[in-house]
Amino acid sequence: MAYEITTEELKTKITNNEDYLLIDVLSPESYEARHVPTAVNIPNGPELVKKVDEMNIPKDREIIAYCTSATCGTSPAAAQALEKAGYTNVAHYKDGLAGWQDAGYDFE
């Protein structure tokens, strides 16, 4: 089961330039409007796992999925799909865009 990370944990990973893949699973329009720094946009759906597979990243690399907020079910669904596909180090940033904004951090 995917584990949850906090806003502060994600901020530390970004600041320390750690090795992870941060995925914004929202629409391209949402991503263009604002997204967490370092995030790539892969909308949740049937193509999610295929697109991650095409990136040729190791199955044990940390992958972090996020959506809008703790009440959004999109990123937990994406994390679950990645785990079913054999990715073993999947996290869910449950607070998403709302948590990032509430912490006062900048978006890209």
C-alpha positions as CSV (number, residue, x, y, z in Angstrom):
1,M,0.0,0.0,0.0
2,A,1.3,3.5,-0.9
3,Y,2.5,5.5,2.0
4,E,1.7,9.1,2.7
5,I,4.2,11.9,2.8
6,T,3.6,15.4,4.3
7,T,4.2,18.8,2.8
8,E,7.3,19.2,4.9
9,E,8.7,15.8,3.8
10,L,8.1,16.7,0.1
11,K,9.6,20.2,0.5
12,T,12.7,18.6,2.0
13,K,13.0,16.1,-0.9
14,I,12.8,19.0,-3.4
15,T,15.2,21.2,-1.4
16,N,17.8,18.4,-1.1
17,N,17.3,17.4,-4.8
18,E,16.6,13.8,-3.8
19,D,16.0,11.0,-6.3
20,Y,12.2,10.7,-6.8
21,L,9.6,11.1,-9.5
22,L,6.8,13.6,-8.5
23,I,3.7,13.2,-10.6
24,D,0.9,15.7,-10.8
25,V,-2.0,13.4,-11.8
26,L,-4.4,16.3,-12.7
27,S,-5.3,17.6,-16.1
28,P,-2.8,19.3,-18.3
29,E,-4.8,22.6,-17.9
30,S,-4.4,22.3,-14.1
31,Y,-0.7,21.5,-14.4
32,E,-0.2,24.5,-16.7
33,A,-1.9,26.8,-14.2
34,R,0.2,25.7,-11.3
35,H,2.1,22.7,-10.0
36,V,4.5,21.8,-7.3
37,P,8.2,22.3,-8.4
38,T,9.9,19.3,-10.1
39,A,6.5,17.7,-10.9
40,V,5.8,16.1,-14.2
41,N,2.2,15.9,-15.5
42,I,0.8,12.5,-16.1
43,P,-3.0,12.6,-15.7
44,N,-4.5,9.7,-13.9
45,G,-6.2,7.3,-16.3
46,P,-5.6,4.3,-18.5
47,E,-2.3,5.7,-19.9
48,L,-0.7,6.6,-16.5
49,V,1.2,3.3,-16.0
50,K,2.2,3.1,-19.6
51,K,3.7,6.6,-19.5
52,V,5.6,5.9,-16.3
53,D,6.8,2.6,-17.8
54,E,8.0,4.5,-20.9
55,M,10.3,6.6,-18.6
56,N,12.3,3.5,-17.9
57,I,12.7,4.2,-14.2
58,P,13.6,1.5,-11.8
59,K,10.6,-0.2,-10.2
60,D,12.0,0.7,-6.7
61,R,12.5,4.4,-7.4
62,E,10.4,6.6,-5.2
63,I,7.3,7.8,-7.0
64,I,5.1,10.5,-5.4
65,A,1.6,11.2,-6.8
66,Y,-0.5,14.2,-5.9
67,C,-3.7,15.9,-6.8
68,T,-5.7,18.9,-5.4
69,S,-6.2,18.2,-1.7
70,A,-6.7,15.6,1.0
71,T,-10.3,15.1,-0.2
72,C,-9.3,14.3,-3.8
73,G,-9.3,10.6,-4.7
74,T,-7.3,10.9,-7.9
75,S,-3.8,10.5,-6.5
76,P,-4.6,7.6,-4.2
77,A,-6.1,5.8,-7.3
78,A,-2.9,6.6,-9.3
79,A,-0.7,5.3,-6.6
80,Q,-2.7,2.1,-6.4
81,A,-2.4,1.6,-10.2
82,L,1.4,2.1,-10.0
83,E,1.7,-0.4,-7.2
84,K,-0.4,-3.0,-9.2
85,A,2.0,-2.4,-12.1
86,G,4.9,-3.5,-9.9
87,Y,6.3,-0.2,-8.6
88,T,7.4,-0.8,-5.0
89,N,8.2,2.6,-3.6
90,V,5.0,4.6,-4.2
91,A,3.9,7.6,-2.0
92,H,0.8,9.7,-2.0
93,Y,1.2,13.4,-1.1
94,K,-2.3,13.6,0.3
95,D,-2.4,17.4,0.9
96,G,-1.7,18.2,-2.8
97,L,-1.9,21.6,-4.3
98,A,-4.0,22.9,-1.3
99,G,-1.4,21.8,1.2
100,W,1.5,23.3,-0.8
101,Q,-0.4,26.6,-1.0
102,D,-1.4,26.6,2.7
103,A,2.3,26.1,3.6
104,G,3.1,29.3,1.7
105,Y,5.4,27.5,-0.9
106,D,5.7,28.7,-4.5
107,F,4.3,26.9,-7.5
108,E,5.9,26.6,-10.9
